Amino acid sequence: MRIGLIGTGRIGTFHARTLVAEPEVSELLVTDVDAPRAAEVAGDLGATHAPSPEELLSRDLDAVVIASATASHAGLIQAAAGRGLPVFCEKPIALDLPGTTAALRTVDEAGTLLQIGFMRRFDAGYVAARAAVHSGSLGRLHTVRAATSDPAPPPAAYIPLSGGLYRDCLVHDFDALRWVTGREVLSVYAAGSDAGPEMFRDAGDVDTAAVLLTLDDGVLCTATATRVNGAGYDVRMEVAGEKDQIAVGLDARTPLTSVEPAATPSKGTPWPGFLERFAPAYESELAAFVRAVRGEAPNPCDGHEALAALRIAEACELSRLEKRPVAVAELA
Ligand SMILES: NC(=O)c1ccc[n+]([C@@H]2O[C@H](COP(=O)([O-])OP(=O)(O)OC[C@H]3O[C@@H](n4cnc5c(N)ncnc54)[C@H](O)[C@@H]3O)[C@@H](O)[C@H]2O)c1
């Protein structure tokens, strides 16, 4: 299988390494608007360097992986789908709903495959949480608490292009809430704080956010995120039911210190960041993409899942700006 990879930044370089190690991939072609960067990645991995996305898409490919900056996703999805190529694309499809639905329309009309990179669906902890919910072992759920804390902000240049904390970061938690519970989010009430590093205020973004979400079966959820969690990278989800409660991401590497006298001090080193914490999940999602391209398995996360998660993020931005609860249906 010949795969073209567009974007060789942080996540794109990781995906490139995964793809060259994938037995079904016979050739990997890579490109980036930063041509020297793509050439270096190609040289390091024995991949082929294409000078531009247009040139890459004109080659004889079996599938495309898009890991470039967010603003380029929708156009590249449409270009690849228009050529009938199956696409794996990093989240989000676009930073707004019209851009997302236009890309989905092209994919649907072309009848091609579009898999979105919500890698938590391949993380062992989230998989176990979903299984526990669906087995009934927790009883009727009453509360779900999701949290994503980055140890340090991304590069300053990334922030204005990211779409903000809800669309860029919390969107993973919104997808995980839907996927783990199997329910839809009815409404959100979101707050954000830009009291931390100045670069967030400059970009009109927040460095920390908290959201109260109500699911369509009445379950209450909270989702928090921050870019400034000096203790370490911390991604967790607590799922609490009438019979039992469980936690994803709670182990010796969780950067959280109990101040109880009888508590055993945690000995693990916190995960440095998302690439280390979710490495097996990133590898599994691409293995699943290869299987889906070969027709051996269904698409595990199609573009409509990304649309649903983005709609929740958009509702959060509206809620934060207007300081009121927002029904997700308002974002139809
Ligand atoms: N699933 C996840 O956990 C996860 C984690 C990180 C990033 N992401 C997503 O992946 C994407 C990339 O993030 P990153 O952190 O690797 O960013 P990055 O800034 O490190 O890399 C982006 C790369 O895209 C290139 N680029 C920009 N526009 C392009 C275009 N039109 N054609 C080709 N190349 C182009 C840039 O030159 C850069 O090398 C973003 O959409 C981000 O939301 C997802």
Ligand as a Chemical Component Dictionary entry (heavy atoms), coordinates in Angstrom:
data_LIG
# 
_chem_comp.id                   LIG 
_chem_comp.type                 NON-POLYMER 
_chem_comp.pdbx_formal_charge   0 
_chem_comp.three_letter_code    LIG 
# 
loop_
_chem_comp_atom.comp_id 
_chem_comp_atom.atom_id 
_chem_comp_atom.alt_atom_id 
_chem_comp_atom.type_symbol 
_chem_comp_atom.charge 
_chem_comp_atom.model_Cartn_x 
_chem_comp_atom.model_Cartn_y 
_chem_comp_atom.model_Cartn_z 
_chem_comp_atom.pdbx_ordinal 
LIG N1  N1  N 0  -4.859 13.698 17.871 1  
LIG C1  C1  C 0  -4.043 14.356 18.649 2  
LIG O1  O1  O 0  -3.849 14.034 19.805 3  
LIG C2  C2  C 0  -3.300 15.529 18.096 4  
LIG C3  C3  C 0  -2.151 15.968 18.748 5  
LIG C4  C4  C 0  -1.480 17.042 18.203 6  
LIG C5  C5  C 0  -1.940 17.669 17.071 7  
LIG N2  N2  N 1  -3.078 17.226 16.493 8  
LIG C6  C6  C 0  -3.585 17.899 15.287 9  
LIG O2  O2  O 0  -2.654 17.665 14.248 10 
LIG C7  C7  C 0  -2.482 18.816 13.461 11 
LIG C8  C8  C 0  -1.004 19.197 13.469 12 
LIG O3  O3  O 0  -0.616 19.505 14.786 13 
LIG P1  P1  P 0  0.939  19.545 15.199 14 
LIG O4  O4  O 0  0.945  19.673 16.669 15 
LIG O5  O5  O -1 1.686  18.434 14.560 16 
LIG O6  O6  O 0  1.348  20.942 14.540 17 
LIG P2  P2  P 0  2.767  21.401 14.008 18 
LIG O7  O7  O 0  2.695  22.879 13.934 19 
LIG O8  O8  O 0  3.879  20.763 14.781 20 
LIG O9  O9  O 0  2.849  20.800 12.531 21 
LIG C9  C9  C 0  2.008  21.197 11.494 22 
LIG C10 C10 C 0  2.780  21.027 10.191 23 
LIG O10 O10 O 0  1.878  21.270 9.106  24 
LIG C11 C11 C 0  2.585  21.988 8.105  25 
LIG N3  N3  N 0  1.591  22.629 7.245  26 
LIG C12 C12 C 0  0.799  23.695 7.525  27 
LIG N4  N4  N 0  -0.040 23.933 6.493  28 
LIG C13 C13 C 0  0.224  23.002 5.547  29 
LIG C14 C14 C 0  -0.323 22.715 4.278  30 
LIG N5  N5  N 0  -1.290 23.451 3.740  31 
LIG N6  N6  N 0  0.192  21.664 3.579  32 
LIG C15 C15 C 0  1.186  20.911 4.101  33 
LIG N7  N7  N 0  1.752  21.140 5.309  34 
LIG C16 C16 C 0  1.266  22.159 6.026  35 
LIG C17 C17 C 0  3.481  22.934 8.888  36 
LIG O11 O11 O 0  4.550  23.417 8.105  37 
LIG C18 C18 C 0  3.926  22.023 10.038 38 
LIG O12 O12 O 0  5.112  21.316 9.709  39 
LIG C19 C19 C 0  -3.417 19.881 14.052 40 
LIG O13 O13 O 0  -4.596 19.889 13.306 41 
LIG C20 C20 C 0  -3.694 19.391 15.452 42 
LIG O14 O14 O 0  -4.996 19.771 15.898 43 
LIG C21 C21 C 0  -3.752 16.174 16.963 44 
# 
loop_
_chem_comp_bond.comp_id 
_chem_comp_bond.atom_id_1 
_chem_comp_bond.atom_id_2 
_chem_comp_bond.value_order 
_chem_comp_bond.pdbx_ordinal 
LIG N1  C1  SING 1  
LIG C1  O1  DOUB 2  
LIG C1  C2  SING 3  
LIG C2  C3  SING 4  
LIG C2  C21 DOUB 5  
LIG C3  C4  DOUB 6  
LIG C4  C5  SING 7  
LIG C5  N2  DOUB 8  
LIG N2  C6  SING 9  
LIG N2  C21 SING 10 
LIG C6  O2  SING 11 
LIG C6  C20 SING 12 
LIG O2  C7  SING 13 
LIG C7  C8  SING 14 
LIG C7  C19 SING 15 
LIG C8  O3  SING 16 
LIG O3  P1  SING 17 
LIG P1  O4  DOUB 18 
LIG P1  O5  SING 19 
LIG P1  O6  SING 20 
LIG O6  P2  SING 21 
LIG P2  O7  DOUB 22 
LIG P2  O8  SING 23 
LIG P2  O9  SING 24 
LIG O9  C9  SING 25 
LIG C9  C10 SING 26 
LIG C10 O10 SING 27 
LIG C10 C18 SING 28 
LIG O10 C11 SING 29 
LIG C11 N3  SING 30 
LIG C11 C17 SING 31 
LIG N3  C12 SING 32 
LIG N3  C16 SING 33 
LIG C12 N4  DOUB 34 
LIG N4  C13 SING 35 
LIG C13 C14 SING 36 
LIG C13 C16 DOUB 37 
LIG C14 N5  SING 38 
LIG C14 N6  DOUB 39 
LIG N6  C15 SING 40 
LIG C15 N7  DOUB 41 
LIG N7  C16 SING 42 
LIG C17 O11 SING 43 
LIG C17 C18 SING 44 
LIG C18 O12 SING 45 
LIG C19 O13 SING 46 
LIG C19 C20 SING 47 
LIG C20 O14 SING 48 
# 
